[in-house]
Amino acid sequence: MGDDHLLPIDPDLAPSDPAEPAVGRPRRLMRGRHDRVRADVLAVIAAGGMLGASARYGIAQLIPPAPGAFPWATFWTNVSGSFLLGLSLTVLLGRFPPTRLVRPFLATGILGAFTTMSTYEVETALLIKDGHALTGIAYGVGSVIAGLVVAYGGITAGRIAIGRLGNAR
């Protein structure tokens, strides 16, 4: 079995990165490029965040939540964002040369702001608190399961797309 069965790894977060803590290695203050904020990276994350948050807001306006009902807008936003994250990172990491700005713009900026953990948590807690425990539990557990399944589906679709792109050349 080759490496193609492994999940894609973002080279910016590779375990060999000295900025990442390692078991058995004492934590010390890192000096150099890892302790500086990169203005260009922050700018693309902010720009992507504006796009992602605006898209999430638009979906929330199209599918307004009813009190005590399943929060479909947040559910579909988070599930579609999970798929898009799996797909886009697989294609970016598998097909294109590394770049400092594309992944932060797309994954952290757009998709990070498009999906929403905080709204998911608040909606789950409010459903349970307000006496809609079955809906809250179904939403809480269903969101996690659906997100994991579609993220894997996105990774699989990305691998298929990479294979087809490679055969087209």
Secondary structure, DSSP 8 states (H G I E B T S, - for coil): --GGGS----GGG-TT-TTS--TTS------SGGGS--HHHHHHHHHHHHHHHHHHHHHHHHS---TTS--HHHHHHHHHHHHHHHHHHHHHHHHS---SSHHIIIIIIIIHHHS-HHHHHHHHHHHHHTT-HHHHHHHHHHHHHHHHHHHHHHHHHHHHHHHHHHHH-
